[in-house]
Amino acid sequence: MIPLSLPEPSNSKPRHFAWMSLALCLLGAALFVEKARGLSEHWPAPRSISPLEPVSAHVGPVQFALPENLIATAYQRRLARSPHARFATLRLAMAWPGLTATDMSGQGPEGTTLLIDLDSSPGRESLRARLEPFYRRLARGGELAGPDGLKMLTLSPRGAEATDLVAYDPSEPDGFIVRCRKGTPTGTAVCHRAFSFAAGLELRYRFDQTLLPDWRRLDSAVKARFEALRVGSTAH
């Protein structure tokens, strides 16, 4: 048998390996920082803008320039800061009657906040198209006189509180029409209005039913406000 012999000791110290490992880690970190610094020079820094500064947002075929603080959600506000932001649906909140931004909590005085959706893919039948064949057949008690020339149809079950109604302007074939509903007995009734703002773009807004007597001024003000925010519009 050939006798086995153990290898000679290397005289190396484990502490040396620890210092070498630490040096390699520090060198790698320094290289990573330098590489990241070089890349950051080519990346655009996030814009820091005032909430009042207009941001550009495309909703379907229409471009708007609007103050950031009109946008209702923090997520969509962040998206709107990027160049050429595009949305299928953009949600806004405005305080009536000035149609300016709500306060920091997202609420105006009670009953005065309008929630507005700009929707580029509505694909739905209008309230006017459903008035004759659908709502009139469901109405209880016939047609009633409403505020400032409106006609009203009550859709609530017979004998129940009027928590669901349709109000419309009978003087215009495609004029103002809303559906107002009260979700809970203790809640407030909310009216829903929708109309075609441009080809391929529907504007929908919701408001407290207490504003319904002022429907003419409300509807014309909303239309004028968005015409003014529309890029390329001649409105002032």
WONOR-V792617 format. One record per residue. N is the residue number from 0. RES is the residue in three letters. PHI is phi in radians with two decimals (none if undefined). PSI is psi in whole degrees, 0 to 359 (none if undefined). D_LAST is the distance of its C-alpha to the last C-alpha in Angstrom with 1 decimal. Layout:
N|RES|PHI|PSI|D_LAST / N|RES|PHI|PSI|D_LAST
//
This chain:
0|MET|none|142|105.5 / 1|ILE|-1.54|124|103.3 / 2|PRO|-1.18|139|102.4 / 3|LEU|-1.59|141|98.7 / 4|SER|-2.15|140|97.4 / 5|LEU|-1.31|148|94.2 / 6|PRO|-1.14|151|91.8 / 7|GLU|-1.15|146|92.1 / 8|PRO|-1.08|142|89.6 / 9|SER|-1.45|348|86.6 / 10|ASN|1.11|13|86.6 / 11|SER|-1.43|153|82.8 / 12|LYS|-1.92|132|81.2 / 13|PRO|-0.95|329|78.5 / 14|ARG|-1.08|329|76.6 / 15|HIS|-1.12|319|76.0 / 16|PHE|-1.12|323|74.2 / 17|ALA|-1.10|316|71.9 / 18|TRP|-1.18|323|70.9 / 19|MET|-1.13|319|70.4 / 20|SER|-1.10|318|68.1 / 21|LEU|-1.12|319|66.1 / 22|ALA|-1.11|319|65.8 / 23|LEU|-1.13|320|64.6 / 24|CYS|-1.09|316|61.9 / 25|LEU|-1.12|321|60.7 / 26|LEU|-1.13|318|60.6 / 27|GLY|-1.11|319|58.7 / 28|ALA|-1.12|320|56.1 / 29|ALA|-1.12|319|55.7 / 30|LEU|-1.14|321|55.2 / 31|PHE|-1.12|316|52.6 / 32|VAL|-1.09|317|50.6 / 33|GLU|-1.12|320|50.7 / 34|LYS|-1.14|317|49.6 / 35|ALA|-1.11|323|46.7 / 36|ARG|-1.12|321|45.6 / 37|GLY|-1.16|321|45.7 / 38|LEU|-1.20|324|43.6 / 39|SER|-1.12|334|41.0 / 40|GLU|-1.16|340|40.3 / 41|HIS|-1.73|355|39.0 / 42|TRP|-1.71|134|36.9 / 43|PRO|-1.22|134|33.3 / 44|ALA|-1.25|145|33.0 / 45|PRO|-1.02|141|30.7 / 46|ARG|-1.30|135|27.4 / 47|SER|-1.86|109|27.3 / 48|ILE|-2.21|158|23.7 / 49|SER|-1.32|145|22.1 / 50|PRO|-1.02|339|20.8 / 51|LEU|-1.54|347|17.5 / 52|GLU|-1.27|132|17.3 / 53|PRO|-1.12|140|15.2 / 54|VAL|-1.96|154|17.7 / 55|SER|-1.72|128|17.5 / 56|ALA|-2.41|127|18.8 / 57|HIS|-1.65|128|19.8 / 58|VAL|-2.09|106|20.6 / 59|GLY|1.05|231|22.7 / 60|PRO|-1.49|358|21.0 / 61|VAL|-1.95|137|17.4 / 62|GLN|-1.84|137|16.1 / 63|PHE|-2.15|146|13.8 / 64|ALA|-2.04|110|13.0 / 65|LEU|-2.45|150|13.4 / 66|PRO|-1.02|139|15.4 / 67|GLU|-1.04|327|19.0 / 68|ASN|-1.30|359|19.9 / 69|LEU|-1.41|339|18.0 / 70|ILE|-1.30|132|20.6 / 71|ALA|-1.36|332|23.5 / 72|THR|-2.01|146|26.5 / 73|ALA|-1.10|323|27.9 / 74|TYR|-1.08|313|29.1 / 75|GLN|-1.24|332|25.8 / 76|ARG|-1.12|319|24.3 / 77|ARG|-1.12|317|27.1 / 78|LEU|-1.09|323|26.5 / 79|ALA|-1.20|344|22.8 / 80|ARG|-1.33|341|24.0 / 81|SER|-1.39|148|25.9 / 82|PRO|-1.08|140|24.4 / 83|HIS|1.01|43|23.2 / 84|ALA|-1.12|138|23.7 / 85|ARG|-2.21|140|24.1 / 86|PHE|-2.34|144|24.5 / 87|ALA|-1.40|321|26.0 / 88|THR|-2.42|132|24.6 / 89|LEU|-2.11|127|22.2 / 90|ARG|-1.81|132|22.6 / 91|LEU|-2.18|160|20.0 / 92|ALA|-2.31|130|20.6 / 93|MET|-2.35|146|18.2 / 94|ALA|-1.65|132|19.4 / 95|TRP|-1.59|140|18.8 / 96|PRO|-1.71|354|17.4 / 97|GLY|-1.36|345|14.8 / 98|LEU|0.95|41|14.4 / 99|THR|-1.83|182|15.3 / 100|ALA|-1.19|150|18.3 / 101|THR|-1.31|176|21.7 / 102|ASP|-1.32|183|24.5 / 103|MET|-1.09|336|26.9 / 104|SER|-1.44|355|29.0 / 105|GLY|1.48|10|26.2 / 106|GLN|-2.20|141|26.5 / 107|GLY|-1.67|188|24.6 / 108|PRO|-0.97|153|26.7 / 109|GLU|-0.93|129|28.9 / 110|GLY|1.45|6|27.3 / 111|THR|-2.08|2|23.6 / 112|THR|-1.58|127|23.0 / 113|LEU|-1.77|129|21.3 / 114|LEU|-1.75|126|22.6 / 115|ILE|-2.21|132|20.5 / 116|ASP|-2.03|128|21.9 / 117|LEU|-1.74|118|20.3 / 118|ASP|-2.15|121|23.4 / 119|SER|-1.54|355|24.1 / 120|SER|-2.39|64|27.6 / 121|PRO|-1.09|303|27.6 / 122|GLY|0.93|35|30.8 / 123|ARG|-2.31|156|31.3 / 124|GLU|-1.33|139|31.9 / 125|SER|-1.29|161|29.3 / 126|LEU|-1.08|322|30.2 / 127|ARG|-1.08|320|30.1 / 128|ALA|-1.17|336|32.6 / 129|ARG|-1.69|357|34.9 / 130|LEU|-1.10|304|34.7 / 131|GLU|-1.25|308|37.5 / 132|PRO|-1.37|345|40.0 / 133|PHE|-2.14|298|39.6 / 134|TYR|-1.17|322|38.1 / 135|ARG|-1.09|325|39.8 / 136|ARG|-1.27|333|43.2 / 137|LEU|-1.52|343|42.7 / 138|ALA|-1.10|143|41.6 / 139|ARG|-1.90|129|44.1 / 140|GLY|1.47|8|44.7 / 141|GLY|1.34|185|42.6 / 142|GLU|-1.39|136|39.2 / 143|LEU|-2.05|156|38.1 / 144|ALA|-1.36|133|35.6 / 145|GLY|-1.96|186|32.6 / 146|PRO|-1.23|140|30.0 / 147|ASP|0.87|49|27.8 / 148|GLY|1.55|357|29.3 / 149|LEU|-1.30|154|29.5 / 150|LYS|-1.90|147|32.8 / 151|MET|-2.26|141|34.4 / 152|LEU|-2.11|126|37.0 / 153|THR|-1.58|123|39.0 / 154|LEU|-1.77|355|40.1 / 155|SER|-1.18|154|42.2 / 156|PRO|-1.00|150|46.0 / 157|ARG|-1.02|132|47.8 / 158|GLY|1.51|349|48.8 / 159|ALA|-1.60|167|46.5 / 160|GLU|-1.11|143|43.6 / 161|ALA|-1.31|87|40.4 / 162|THR|-1.86|0|38.7 / 163|ASP|-2.54|115|37.2 / 164|LEU|-2.56|159|35.3 / 165|VAL|-2.04|131|32.9 / 166|ALA|-2.13|136|30.6 / 167|TYR|-2.60|159|28.8 / 168|ASP|-1.57|114|27.4 / 169|PRO|-1.36|351|30.2 / 170|SER|-1.43|343|28.4 / 171|GLU|-2.15|127|26.4 / 172|PRO|-1.03|327|28.4 / 173|ASP|-2.12|36|25.8 / 174|GLY|-1.49|199|24.0 / 175|PHE|-1.05|135|23.6 / 176|ILE|-2.70|138|26.5 / 177|VAL|-2.42|158|27.4 / 178|ARG|-2.05|125|30.6 / 179|CYS|-1.97|129|31.5 / 180|ARG|-2.37|145|34.4 / 181|LYS|-1.94|114|36.3 / 182|GLY|-1.24|319|37.9 / 183|THR|-2.30|158|40.6 / 184|PRO|-1.01|327|42.3 / 185|THR|-1.66|355|41.0 / 186|GLY|-1.45|179|37.5 / 187|THR|-1.77|150|34.3 / 188|ALA|-1.39|136|33.1 / 189|VAL|-2.09|134|30.0 / 190|CYS|-1.78|141|28.0 / 191|HIS|-2.02|125|26.7 / 192|ARG|-2.14|138|24.0 / 193|ALA|-2.49|140|23.3 / 194|PHE|-2.71|162|21.5 / 195|SER|-1.39|117|20.8 / 196|PHE|-1.49|322|17.2 / 197|ALA|-2.73|170|18.2 / 198|ALA|-1.03|121|21.6 / 199|GLY|1.42|12|23.5 / 200|LEU|-2.48|123|21.1 / 201|GLU|-1.88|140|21.6 / 202|LEU|-1.93|125|19.6 / 203|ARG|-2.14|137|22.0 / 204|TYR|-2.45|152|21.6 / 205|ARG|-2.11|141|24.3 / 206|PHE|-2.61|160|24.5 / 207|ASP|-1.16|141|27.4 / 208|GLN|-1.09|340|28.9 / 209|THR|-1.12|342|28.8 / 210|LEU|-1.53|356|25.1 / 211|LEU|-1.04|323|26.1 / 212|PRO|-1.05|340|26.5 / 213|ASP|-1.77|29|22.8 / 214|TRP|-1.09|325|22.0 / 215|ARG|-1.10|309|19.8 / 216|ARG|-1.16|321|17.3 / 217|LEU|-1.06|309|17.6 / 218|ASP|-1.16|317|17.2 / 219|SER|-1.18|325|14.1 / 220|ALA|-1.18|319|12.4 / 221|VAL|-1.10|315|13.5 / 222|LYS|-1.09|316|12.3 / 223|ALA|-1.14|322|8.7 / 224|ARG|-1.09|316|8.9 / 225|PHE|-1.36|333|10.5 / 226|GLU|-1.13|323|8.4 / 227|ALA|-1.21|328|5.6 / 228|LEU|-1.42|345|8.9 / 229|ARG|-1.29|130|10.4 / 230|VAL|-1.22|130|11.4 / 231|GLY|1.62|357|11.1 / 232|SER|-1.34|152|8.3 / 233|THR|-1.63|0|6.5 / 234|ALA|-1.23|151|3.8 / 235|HIS|-2.21|none|0.0
//
